[in-house]
């Protein structure tokens, strides 16, 4: 595994793996990273206050950071070119250390009988030997120091152990760079290694680069220069060509950027729905429905469906226990606590997910038939939509809330003589339920909204344009359900598009303004139920990346 790390003054910070378009950007402050300040202030704040973020410390003021771009490109199946480009966005010269790293996942500490892998410094390269993966070489274009240590946990530092199982641990590279500690193996042999690039004063606006290559063949150690750059150029051109064919020509450049970024732990059982969507998108693009794909995937889905039935429906009642499936923390009581002896928790949301699974499987078998399979009869659908499309309840400017805003201010519920409460919380949780993670009590979640929009479109296609509802409820603005679905999709897409002030409504609170920030849209885990502000993880290019599907099917 390879990754990059940037160091300024007092810290080494690792870059995550790249998204699917082969590039990743991160901003690294040019001053000491304020770990202590962040920890102390967040410990002081209560649940009614927002998290104290890096931007709040002022460490990124005046754009005093490095914008680091990491690009990966394959020259062959076992030949990867890596380029790291770091731009000084600040007004003054600043030092920078970049440490591209390679390591083996630590499986030897599990007691495996297999021999441990080995990384060794050989000349200007790292020789990688693994009992299963075989032999690889990592080389750099520049002659820079190579630091080697073991990819073992520092149990003394983390857990207060008397000693470590290995003399050199995975944090040894950090300690050596930051404080000059003798924490890397002088023999140059271990299971984790880093190239140490150093620039004493990167000038304002200057971009410094590092080039590396991971290959099976030792003969390609020195394969940098025109061929290396041509590989990167070709892969970039191929990616551009791929997305040009995938994305509709009607998209604006801003929308295309959002869609490209979006392609890059499935708790609920959505595999059947996902498989059906792949089939439908491919058929729409090619004009040739791939029914062979449906036949092949259906057997796999049957096995997966059977697992849920056998493991999560204890008494065969078709009511599922389901585990942590997201909407399970909307309830008035804390479902993370133990249930009374002899009882078990059967969840409406788990059962709903399984019903969705079943409907998608049946639809995949009848994908060309004019048949509506629904859990709601026509007479039940209208009152449900009246609540769903009410701006005082579920409908927000940027999608459907996970809990009705009618509960704003709280509501009391009596269960077997026990009084419980539930409150509309549009942002982060203000209670300790689920460890403070009860974030389905108001925020907008993209995956549920996308599936809801799709269901509305299906209802609309079946009932026809004459079957209309108010949007929003009580407005007198009657619309067919297909247009309601399109309106909901527009609300979701609007989270990611700049408004007249250049601000994306779905950006987290700590995201800055200006071209250095606007070029890189974020994909938050969920969104504020009133304002649309991004919440939770800010790079959730998993379910939130469904916005790319909305854009590509316009």
N, C-alpha and C positions, 0 to 999 in steps of 0.2 A: 504494500500500500504506500502511496506517495501523497504528500501534502506540502503546503508551504507555510512558513511562519514569518511574521515581520516583528522586528524588535525596535523599540524606541526607548532609550533611557533606562527603563527599569523592568521591562516585561517581555516575555516571548508569548505570542498569541498565535494559535494555529488557525489556518484557513480550512473550511470544510471542503468536502469533495465538490467538484464542479457540477452545475446542473446539466441537462442533457444537450444544450447547445455548445458545450465544451468550454465555457468561460465562467469566471466568477469574479465579482468585484467586492472589495471590503475596504472600509476606511479605518486607518490606524492613526490615533492622535500622535502628535510630535512631542508632547509632554508626557511625564510619568502617568501611567494609567492609574486613575483614582480608585483603586480597589477599596481601600479603607474608608474613603468618603462615601462610596456607594453603599457599602455594607452598613456603616453606622447610620446613615440617614434613612435607609430602608427599614432598619431595625426600629428606628424611632417612629416612623409613620404608622398610622392605623389603617384599617381596611377602607375607611372613607376617603383616603388620600391616594392619588395616583402613584405608581411606582416611580422612584427617583432614578432617572435614566442618565446615560452617559452624557447626552447633550445638555442636561440640566447642570452639570458640573462646570460648564464653560470651557472644557478642555478642547472642544472642537471649534471654538469661536474664531472668526476671521479665516475660516477654512484651513486652520493649522493642522492638517492631516495629510497622510499619504493615501491616494486612491490606488489600490492594488488590484491589478487585473491578471488573472491566471488563465492561460489558454492551453488546452490539450489537443493534440492532433495526431492521428495514427498514420504513420508511414507504411505500416503493414500490420497484420494481425498481432504480432508480438514486438512491435516497434513503435514507441510512443514518444512524440516530441512535446516538450513542455517549455512554455515561455512565461516568465513572470515579469510584468511591467509595473513599476511603482512611480506614480507621478506626485511631485511635491506641489500640493494645491495651495500652500500657505505663502505669506509674503516674504519670508526670510529663508536663508539656507538652513538645512536641518540634517542631522545624521540619520542614517538608516542602516539596519542590519536585516538581511533576509536569509532565512534558513530553510531551504527545501529539504524535506525529510523523507526517508524511506524506512519502513519497519515491517517486521513480521508480527502478525497477530499472535498474542501469547496463548498458545495451547499447551506448551510444555509444562506449565505449572499445574495442569490438570492431572498429571501423572500418566500421560500417554507413553506407550512403549516405543513410539517412533523416536528416532533421533531428533534432537532440537535443530532448527534451522540456524543459519549462520550468515552474518554480514561481515565482510572484511575489506579493509582499505588496501587497495592494490594500485600503486601508482597514483594516478589522478582519478580513479574510478572506485565505485563500490561494487564488490563482487557478492552476489546474492545466491545462496545455495539453500534449497528446501527439499525435504524428502519426497514431497508430492509435486510441488510446482516446478521443480528442476532448477535450472541455472539462469540467472539474469545478470545484466550489468547496468548500472546507473552511472552516467558520465556527465560532466559539466563542461561547457565551452570555455570557462575561465579557470585558471589555476588558483583555487581558493582552498582554505583548510577544510578537512573532512573530520567531523567530530563523531565518535562512535561510543555507544553505551548499550546497556541492556534494556529491552522493552519489558521491564519488570516493575511492579508497583513499589514505591518507597513506603514500606509498611511502618518503618520507624517514624517517619514524618506524619503519615496519615492516621495511624492507629496506635501509636505509642509502643510498638513492638520493641523487643530488646535488640533485635538485629534483623537485617534484610537477608533474603535467601540468595541474593546476587550482590556482588560488591558495587556494581554500577547500575543505577536504576533509571527509569524513563525520564525523570525530571532532571537528570544530570546535565543534559544539554543546556537547559534553562539556567541552572546554577552556574555553569561554566561561563556562559555568555554574560549573565547579569553581574556576577560577583567574582568571576575569575577562579571559582572553586576547582579543585582537582577532582572533578566528578565525571570525567569522561575517560574511557579506557585508553591508556597510552599505547597499548598493543595494536589498536585499530581493529579489534575483533569484537563483535557483539550481535545484537538483534535489532538495533535502531541506529540510524546514522543521519547526519545532516551536513550539507554544504554550507559554509559560513561566508556569505557575501557581506561586505562592509563598504559603505560610502560615508566618508567623514562629513561631507557637506553637499547634499543634493540641492541644487539651486532652485529658486522659485520657478515653477513651470517646467522644470526639467523632469524627464522620464528616464529612469534607469532600468536596465533589464538584466535578467538572468536566463540562461538557456540550459536545459538538461535533456537527456535522452535515456529512456529505459528500453533495453533491447535484449534479446537472447544472445546476440552475437558480439563478441569482444572486438571484432574487426571494425565495428561502427562507433568505437569510442570517440573518434575525432570527426564524426560525420555531422559537422555544423557548417554554417555558411549558406551558400545559395540553395543547396538541396533542402536544408532544414527549413529555411524561410519559405521555399516553394511548397513544402508539405503543409505548412500552416495556411498559406494563401489558398491552396486548393481546397482544403477542408472548409475554410471560411466561405469560399465560393459555392461549394456543394451544399453547405447549410443554407445559404441564401437562396439557392435554386430550389431546395426542398421546401422551404417555407413559402416561396413565391408560388409554388404549385399547390400548396396546402391551404393558404389563406386566401379568402375572397379578394378580388381586385377592388371591391368597394370600400375596404377598410382604409381608414386614414393611417398615416405613418405612426401616430401615437397608439392607435389600436393595434397595429402590427407589432409594435414593441411589446405591448402588454401580452399579446398572444404568444409571441416567441418566448418571453420569459416564463410563461405559464406552463410550457411543455417541459418542463424540466423537473403500516399497521391498519390495515383495513379492519376496524372493529366491527361495524355492522356488516351483515352478510349481503354485500352488494355485487358479488361477482357476476351473477346472472344479468343484472341490469347493465353492468359494465360491458359484458360480452355482447349483449344485444345492441348497445350503443355503438360499439366498434363495428358491428355488422352493418348497422344503418348508415353510419358515416361513410364507410367504405363503399357501400352501394350507391350513395348519393354522389360520391366523387367519381366513381368509375362507370356507373350505369350498369354494373354487372353484380347482382346479389350473390355473395359467396355462400351458398347454402351448404357447401362441404364444410366450411368453417363451423357453421351452426351444428351440424351433425357431430363433428369431432368434439366440440366444446360441451355439448349437451351431456355426454357421458361423464365428463369430469365434474360438471355442475351437480349431477345426480349424486355422485359420491360425497361432495361437499354438503349438499342439502341433507343427506342421510346422517352425516356427522352431527349437524345441528339438532336434527330430530332425536337422535339417539342419546346425545349428551346434554341437551338443554331442555328437554321435555320429559321430566321424570316420570309422570304418570300417564303419558299418552293423551293428555287432554287438549293438545294443540295450544296450550298457554305456556310460554317459554320463560325460563329464568334469565338466560341471555347474558349475564355479566354486565360489564360497563359498556353501554352502547350509546352514550352521549345524552340523550334526552331523559335518561333515568335519573338525573339529578335535578329535575324540575319539581319533583314531588315535595309535599309539605313536610315529610319526615326524612330523617337522615338515613339513606339506604346503605351507607358505608358502615353502619353499626350492625351488630349481630341481631338476627331475628330470634324471637323466643324459641325455646326448645320444642322440637316437633313441628316447626313451621318452616315454610320456604317462601321466597319472594318470587311471585310470578308477575312479569312486567308487561304492561300494555305496549310499551315501545319495542321491546324485544319481539313480541308477537306481531307487531306491525311490520317490523323489518322482515320477519319470516314470511308474512303475507306478501310483501313486496317481492321477495325472492321467488315465491311460488308463481306470482303473476308474471314475472319476467321470464321464468322458465316456460310457462304455458305459451306466452306470446312468442317466444323463440321457435316454438313448434308450429305456430299459426301466423308467422310474420306477414303473410300476404292475404289474410282474411279480414273481412269487414265485421269484426266482432269486438265488443267492448266487455272487458272483464273488470269489474269494479267491486269494491267493498261497500260502496254507497249506491243505493237506488236513486233514481232521478229525483224523487220527492225529498230525499234526505240531503241531496247535494246543495240545494239553494240555501237553506238555513245555515249550513256550514260556511258557505261562501260569504254570506252576509256578515258573519263574525270575522272571517279571515280577511276580508277586504275593507274592514272598518278601520279608519285611521286612529280611532280612539282605542282600538284593541290590537290587532296583529299587523296591519299594514303600516309600514314606515316608508320614508322617502327612499330608502335603499334596500328594500326587501321586506320579507315577512319575519316578524320577531318570533323568538322561540317561546315566549310567554306573553299573554295578553297584557297590554298597558293598562287595562282596566283594573289590574291589581296594583297599580301605582299607589303607594301609601299603605299597602298590606291588606291581608284578609285573614281571618281566623277560621280554622276548620277543627271540628271536634271529631275525634276518632276513638270510639270505645271510652268516652269520658275523658280523653286526653286532648287538651287544646294545643293545636299546632298552627303555625302561621306560614304564609307564603307572600312574597313581595316581588313586584316587578323591579328587576335590577338590570338596567340597560347596558351596564359596563361590567367591570370586574366584580366578583362576588364580595359582598359586605358581611358575609357570615362565615363561620368555621365549618359549615357542612362540607363533606367530602374533602376535608383538608383545606377548605377555602377555595375549592375548585368547582363550586356550583355555578358554572358560567353558562347554563342554559336557561336562565331565568329572565331573559329579555334580549340578549344580543342576537344579531342576525348571523346565521351560519350559512355559508354558500352551498354546501352539498344538499341540504334539505330543501333550500330554495330552488335549486336547479331541478331536482326531482319533482318538486311541486309544479314548477312551470311546465315541465314535460307532461305531467298528468293533466293539467288544465288544457294543454294543446290537444291531448288525446280526447278528452271530453268534448272539446269544441269541434274537432273533426267528426266525431260521431253524432253529436246533436245538431250540428249545422249552425249557420249564421243567425238563424231565428231565435236561438236559445240565448238570451242576454241577461246580464246582471249589471247592477250599478258599480261603477269604479270611479271614485271610492264609494262605499256604501252610503246611501242617503243623498248622493249628489245629483241623481237623475240622469247621469251620463251612462246610458245603457250601451254595453259593449258585448260582442260575442266572446266566448271563452278563448278562442284563438288569439284575439287581440289582448285579452287580459294576460295571457301567457307572455306575449311579446312585451307588454308593458312591464311585467315583473322582470323579464330578462334585461330590459333597458335600465331598470333601477339597479340591478346587480352590476352591470357593466359600468355604470356611472361611478361606482366606487373607485375605479381604477383610472378614470380619465380626468385630466386637469380641468378645473373650472376656469372662469374668466380671470381669476387672480393667479392662475398657474398652480393651484393647490389641488392635489388629489384627495377627495373626501375620505377615502379608505386608508390614507397614510396614517401610521401611528403618530402620537403626539410629539415624539422626539425627532421626527424626520425633518430635516432642514428644507429651505427653499433655495431656488436658483438652479442653473443648469447642471451643476455637479450632483444634485440630488434628483432632479426631475427625470434624468435619463435612465434611472434605475427604479422602476415601480416595485413596491413591496407587496407581499401576499400574506396578509395577516390571517391568523387562525380563525378569528371571528370579528364581528364589527358592532360598534355601539348601536343599540336599538333605536336611538333618537337622532344621533348626529352622523352615523356611519364611520366614525373614527376607528382605525385599525386597533385591535386588541390581541392579547396573547402573543404567541410566537409570530414574529414579523416576516418570516421566510417560510411560510407553510405552503410550499409549492407541491402540495399533495392534493387535498380536497379543494383548497382555494384556487388551485390552478384550473379548476373547471371553468373559470371565466374564459379560458382559451377555447373550450368547446363551444361556448355561447357565441364567441366571435367568429369561429370558423364555420358555423352553421347558419349564419345570418343570410 
